[in-house]
Amino acid sequence: MRKLKLGLPKGSLQQSTMELFSKAGINVSPSDRSYFPSSDDRELDIMLVRSQEMPVYVERGVFDLGITGYDWILENNSSVKQVCELVYGKTGYKPVRWVLAVPEGSKIKSAKDLRGKSIATEVVNITKNYLRGKKVKADVEFSWGATEAKAGYLVDAIVELTETGSSLKANKLKVIDEVLASTTRLIACKKSYADPWKRKKIENIAILLKGALSAQGMVGIKMNIREGNLNKIMNILPALKKPTVSRLTIKGWVALEVILNEESLKRIIPELKRAGAEGIIEYPLNKLIL
C-alpha cells in the first residue's frame, strides 16, 4: 500500500489541527509519549514536528505534505507548493500577526526610530526584510524565548507573534507597526505534488480540510411551509445560495432546506415560525464543500 508522509504541527497548533482533521473525517489519535500519531486513514504516515521546521522538511521531501504558517515559509525561504490556505489558529479562525512592539514609555514611535537600535525576535529573516523595506538599519538578534520580557531591558524593541494582543498589554508593550499577517498553509513537496497518486491524495485532503473550515459557525435548517408562505420565508433567509425547495406529498406544502450562519438563528427562527414555517429542524455541519 502506498503511503503519504504527513507532517502535523507540534505545539500551539496541535490541538486545533487535530480537531480540524476530525471534522474533515480524518481521525488522528496523538500519544503523549510519541511523535507518531495513529490515524484511521491507512494511507497516511504521520509525524508531529514544530511548525518552524515544517517547511524545511517538506522542501527536502522528508514529508510529502505538511501544515505550517505562511510566516515560517518566508522565514526559511522554503521552496514548497502552497496547496491551500487554512485560516485557523490556536485561539480562533483568523490570521495571526507579527508585530513590532516597544515598551509603553518608549520614545520609539515608528520603524524609522529604530536606526542603530536592537531588536529581538524569533523571525530574524522576516524582520530584516521588513527593515530593508523601510530602509532602516538596526541590529536584529534571534530570541530563544521570553521575547516580551526583553523589550526595554535587553533590546530596544521586539517583533513578536500575537493573536489577541493580551500578552503584549500584560507586559506593558505597545504595537507600533504590523510586520506580517500570517495564516496556516497546507504545503507539499514539489516532487511529491508531481506524482499523480500523491497529488490526488493531497488534493482530497485539501478539499476535506477546506470543507471543514467552511462549515465553521454554519448550520443547516429544514422546515415545512405552505406554498403561499414561500415568498415571506425566502425574504427572511440570508442564504449562501437559493434554498432547496421540494414538494411534499401533502398538497399545497413544500419542504425547504438551507445553510445559515449559526449566530443568525436566534433572530431568524422566531421570524420563520411567525411567517408560517413548521417542523423546523436545525442540524450541525462538519463539512461545507463550496
C-alpha positions in Angstrom: 0.0 0.0 0.0 1.3 3.4 -0.9 1.7 6.0 1.9 1.6 9.7 2.1 4.1 11.2 4.6 2.2 13.9 6.5 3.7 16.3 9.0 1.4 17.9 11.5 2.4 20.8 13.8 3.6 20.0 17.3 2.9 22.7 19.9 0.4 25.6 19.8 -1.4 24.5 16.6 -1.5 20.8 17.6 -4.9 20.6 19.3 -6.8 22.8 16.8 -5.2 20.9 13.9 -6.4 17.5 15.4 -9.9 19.0 15.7 -9.9 20.2 12.2 -8.8 16.8 10.8 -11.5 15.2 12.9 -14.2 17.5 11.4 -12.8 16.7 7.9 -13.4 13.0 8.6 -9.7 12.0 9.3 -9.4 10.9 12.9 -5.8 11.4 14.2 -5.0 9.9 17.6 -2.0 11.5 19.3 0.0 9.9 22.1 1.6 12.0 24.9 4.8 9.9 24.6 5.1 9.7 20.8 5.7 11.9 17.9 3.9 9.4 15.6 0.1 9.6 15.9 -2.1 6.9 14.5 -4.9 7.6 12.0 -8.0 5.8 10.6 -6.6 6.6 7.2 -4.2 3.8 6.4 -2.7 5.7 3.5 -1.2 8.3 5.9 2.1 8.1 7.7 2.0 10.9 10.3 4.7 12.6 12.4 4.5 15.7 14.7 7.0 18.4 14.0 7.3 22.1 15.1 5.7 24.5 12.6 9.0 26.4 12.5 10.8 23.4 11.0 8.0 22.0 8.8 8.8 23.9 5.5 12.4 22.7 5.6 11.4 19.1 5.9 8.6 19.4 3.3 11.0 21.0 0.8 13.5 18.2 1.3 10.8 15.6 0.8 11.0 14.2 4.3 7.3 14.9 4.3 5.1 14.8 1.2 2.6 17.1 2.9 2.6 19.4 5.9 0.9 22.1 7.8 2.7 25.3 8.9 2.3 29.0 8.9 3.0 31.3 6.0 5.4 33.1 8.3 7.7 30.0 8.6 7.7 29.5 4.8 9.0 33.0 4.4 11.4 32.8 7.4 13.0 29.6 5.9 12.8 30.9 2.3 11.4 27.4 1.5 10.6 26.3 -2.0 7.3 24.4 -1.5 4.0 24.0 -3.2 1.3 26.0 -1.2 -1.7 23.8 -1.7 -4.2 26.0 0.1 -4.7 28.5 2.8 -6.3 27.2 6.0 -7.4 30.2 8.2 -7.3 28.8 11.7 -5.0 29.2 14.7 -4.6 28.4 18.4 -7.4 30.6 19.6 -9.6 31.3 16.6 -10.3 31.4 12.9 -8.4 34.4 11.8 -4.8 35.4 10.8 -2.1 35.8 13.4 0.2 38.9 13.3 3.9 39.5 13.8 4.1 43.0 15.3 6.8 45.5 16.1 6.4 46.4 19.8 8.2 48.6 22.3 7.6 49.5 26.0 4.7 51.8 26.6 7.1 54.6 27.7 9.5 54.2 24.8 10.3 57.2 22.6 10.3 54.9 19.6 7.2 55.8 17.6 7.9 54.1 14.2 10.3 51.8 12.4 12.4 54.9 11.4 13.2 55.5 15.1 14.9 52.1 15.2 18.1 53.1 13.3 21.0 51.8 15.2 18.8 50.1 17.8 18.4 46.5 18.7 15.5 44.1 18.1 14.9 40.6 19.4 12.7 38.2 17.5 12.2 34.6 16.5 11.7 35.6 12.9 15.1 37.2 12.1 14.8 37.0 8.3 11.3 38.4 8.2 12.3 41.2 10.4 15.4 42.0 8.4 13.3 42.1 5.2 10.8 44.4 6.9 13.5 46.8 8.0 15.1 46.7 4.5 11.7 47.7 3.1 11.7 50.7 5.5 15.3 51.5 4.6 16.3 51.2 8.3 19.5 49.6 9.6 19.2 48.0 13.0 20.6 45.0 14.9 18.3 42.0 14.8 19.1 39.1 17.1 17.4 35.7 17.5 15.4 35.3 20.6 15.2 31.8 22.2 12.1 32.7 24.2 10.6 35.1 26.7 10.9 37.8 24.0 8.3 40.1 25.5 10.4 40.4 28.7 13.4 41.6 26.8 11.9 44.8 25.5 13.3 47.9 27.2 15.9 45.8 29.2 18.0 43.7 26.8 16.8 45.2 23.5 15.0 48.4 22.3 12.2 46.6 20.5 10.8 43.2 19.7 9.0 41.6 16.8 6.5 39.1 18.3 3.6 36.9 17.3 0.2 37.9 18.6 -3.4 36.7 18.1 -5.3 38.8 20.7 -2.7 41.3 21.9 -3.4 40.5 25.6 0.1 39.2 26.3 1.7 42.3 24.9 -0.6 44.5 27.1 0.2 42.4 30.1 3.9 43.1 29.6 3.2 46.8 29.1 4.2 46.8 25.5 2.6 48.8 22.7 2.4 47.9 19.0 3.9 50.5 16.6 3.6 48.5 13.4 2.5 45.2 11.8 5.4 43.3 10.2 3.4 40.4 8.8 -0.1 38.9 8.8 0.2 35.1 8.6 -2.3 32.2 8.1 -1.9 28.5 8.3 -1.0 26.8 5.0 -1.2 23.2 3.7 2.1 22.8 1.9 3.5 20.0 -0.3 6.9 18.9 -1.5 7.1 19.9 -5.2 8.4 16.5 -6.2 5.6 14.7 -4.3 3.0 17.0 -5.9 4.2 15.9 -9.3 3.4 12.3 -8.5 -0.2 11.6 -9.8 -1.2 9.3 -6.8 0.2 11.7 -4.2 -1.2 14.7 -5.9 -4.7 13.2 -5.9 -4.4 12.2 -2.2 -3.1 15.7 -1.3 -6.0 17.4 -3.2 -8.5 15.1 -1.5 -7.2 16.1 1.9 -7.2 19.8 0.9 -10.9 19.6 -0.2 -11.9 17.9 3.1 -10.0 20.4 5.3 -11.3 23.4 3.5 -14.8 21.9 3.7 -14.4 21.5 7.5 -13.3 25.2 7.8 -16.1 26.4 5.6 -18.6 24.7 7.9 -17.3 26.5 11.0 -20.1 28.5 12.5 -22.6 27.3 9.9 -25.7 25.1 10.4 -28.4 23.6 8.2 -32.1 24.0 8.9 -35.1 22.3 7.4 -38.8 23.3 7.6 -42.2 22.7 6.1 -44.2 25.6 4.8 -47.4 26.3 2.8 -46.6 27.3 -0.8 -48.5 30.6 -0.1 -45.9 31.5 2.6 -42.9 30.7 0.4 -42.1 34.3 -0.6 -42.3 35.5 3.0 -39.9 32.8 4.1 -37.5 33.4 1.3 -37.2 37.1 2.3 -36.2 36.1 5.8 -33.4 33.8 4.9 -29.9 35.2 4.2 -28.8 32.0 2.4 -25.5 31.2 0.8 -27.5 30.3 -2.3 -31.1 29.9 -3.0 -32.7 27.4 -0.6 -33.5 23.9 -1.7 -37.3 23.6 -2.1 -39.1 20.2 -2.7 -42.8 19.3 -2.8 -44.3 17.3 0.0 -47.0 14.6 -0.5 -49.4 16.9 1.2 -51.0 19.2 -1.4 -50.0 22.8 -1.1 -47.0 22.2 1.1 -43.2 22.2 0.4 -40.1 21.4 2.3 -37.3 24.0 2.4 -33.7 23.4 3.4 -30.9 26.0 3.7 -27.5 26.6 5.3 -27.2 29.6 7.6 -24.7 31.3 10.0 -25.4 29.9 13.4 -25.3 33.3 15.1 -28.3 34.5 13.0 -30.6 31.7 14.1 -31.7 33.2 17.4 -33.2 36.0 15.4 -34.4 34.1 12.3 -36.1 31.0 13.8 -38.8 33.1 15.6 -39.4 35.0 12.4 -39.7 31.8 10.4 -42.2 30.5 12.9 -44.3 33.7 12.7 -44.2 33.5 8.9 -45.8 30.1 8.9 -42.8 27.6 9.0 -43.5 24.3 10.8 -41.4 21.4 11.8 -38.2 23.5 11.9 -35.1 21.3 12.4 -31.6 22.6 13.0 -28.6 20.3 12.4 -24.8 20.8 12.7 -22.4 20.7 9.7 -19.0 19.0 9.7 -18.1 20.0 6.2 -19.3 22.5 3.7 -17.9 22.0 0.2 -18.2 25.2 -1.8 
